[in-house]
Amino acid sequence: MELFNKETLELLIKNMDDNSYYLPRRLFATNYFANVRLETKLAYAAIAETLMQSPHYDKNGVAYVKIDNPEIIHNLKKIANKDVDKQKINTYFDELKEAGLIEVEGMNIKVLNVD
């Protein structure tokens, strides 16, 4: 497993249906992520959706989004069908970091490609 880069992100975007979200089976089908709450997995999907909509790339070609991008909360509200505030999203960020699903460097979130 590695962080999304320009190539892997473009491949994901190419293979995604406009009516679906990226929620990889590995998040649910393995024991590795069994302790990650469902809401946190949905936050992963919201971050990945934001990454696909407006990616930035570092000098090594690794894709990232800004941690304060309002689209993350907007996407999570749509996916989870419930209200989400800054405090909740920060809790999800912490849980995603702990699970190794995202890396936060300053204001940048890099997402692990778990496929």
C-alpha positions as a printed Julia matrix, in Angstrom:
115×3 Matrix{Float64}:
   0.0    0.0     0.0
   1.23   3.45   -0.87
   0.06   7.04   -0.91
  -1.89   8.19   -3.92
   0.33   9.76   -6.51
  -0.53  11.43   -9.79
  -0.59   8.14  -11.7
  -2.61   6.1    -9.19
  -5.06   8.94   -8.62
  -5.64   9.44  -12.36
  -6.22   5.69  -12.73
  -8.74   5.74   -9.88
 -10.57   8.72  -11.37
 -10.67   7.03  -14.77
 -12.21   3.88  -13.29
 -14.72   5.61  -10.99
 -18.38   5.92  -11.8
 -19.78   9.46  -11.38
 -22.43   8.05   -9.03
 -20.1    6.28   -6.6
 -17.56   7.01   -3.88
 -14.19   5.37   -3.37
 -14.69   3.01   -0.46
 -12.24   0.17   -0.98
 -13.29  -3.33    0.03
 -10.07  -3.74    2.01
 -11.39  -1.25    4.58
 -14.14  -3.74    5.41
 -12.9   -7.18    4.36
  -9.68  -7.4     6.36
  -8.94  -7.44   10.06
  -6.3   -4.76    9.56
  -8.93  -2.0     9.62
 -11.49  -3.81   11.79
 -11.05  -1.34   14.66
 -11.71   1.69   12.47
 -15.23   3.01   13.05
 -17.66   3.19   10.12
 -17.88   7.0    10.42
 -14.11   7.2    10.13
 -14.16   5.02    7.02
 -16.75   7.38    5.55
 -14.43  10.29    6.37
 -11.72   8.45    4.41
 -14.13   8.31    1.45
 -14.88  12.04    1.81
 -11.18  12.92    1.81
 -10.58  10.65   -1.2
 -13.51  12.28   -3.01
 -12.06  15.72   -2.33
  -8.65  14.49   -3.49
 -10.16  13.31   -6.78
 -12.03  16.62   -7.26
  -9.14  18.99   -6.58
  -5.76  17.3    -6.13
  -2.48  19.04   -5.51
   0.87  17.31   -5.95
   4.12  17.68   -4.05
   7.54  17.66   -5.7
   7.55  13.84   -5.6
   4.17  13.57   -7.34
   2.29  12.52   -4.18
  -1.31  13.77   -4.2
  -2.7   15.8    -1.31
  -5.53  18.07   -0.25
  -5.45  20.91    2.22
  -6.69  19.96    5.67
  -8.98  23.0     5.81
 -10.6   22.32    2.43
 -14.34  22.85    3.07
 -15.18  20.22    0.45
 -14.06  17.49    2.86
 -16.85  18.38    5.31
 -19.3   18.96    2.44
 -18.53  15.53    0.94
 -18.75  13.81    4.32
 -22.17  15.39    4.96
 -23.36  13.94    1.63
 -21.84  10.5     2.19
 -22.88  10.1     5.83
 -26.17  11.96    5.43
 -25.68  13.82    8.71
 -24.23  17.03   10.07
 -20.49  17.21   10.53
 -18.57  19.98   12.25
 -14.89  20.87   12.62
 -14.58  19.01   15.92
 -15.96  15.77   14.45
 -13.81  15.98   11.33
 -10.71  16.56   13.46
 -11.56  13.42   15.46
 -11.85  11.49   12.2
  -8.5   12.9    11.02
  -6.88  11.68   14.25
  -8.39   8.21   13.87
  -7.38   8.0    10.21
  -3.82   9.01   11.09
  -3.71   6.4    13.86
  -4.94   3.71   11.43
  -2.32   4.77    8.89
  -4.93   5.71    6.29
  -3.78   9.32    5.97
  -0.63  11.29    6.62
  -0.83  14.91    7.69
   2.14  17.12    6.91
   1.5   20.66    8.01
  -1.73  21.63    6.25
  -1.59  18.78    3.74
  -3.43  15.46    3.9
  -1.97  12.59    1.89
  -4.19   9.53    1.45
  -3.14   5.89    1.51
  -4.29   3.89   -1.51
  -5.5    0.7     0.17
  -6.37  -1.19   -3.05
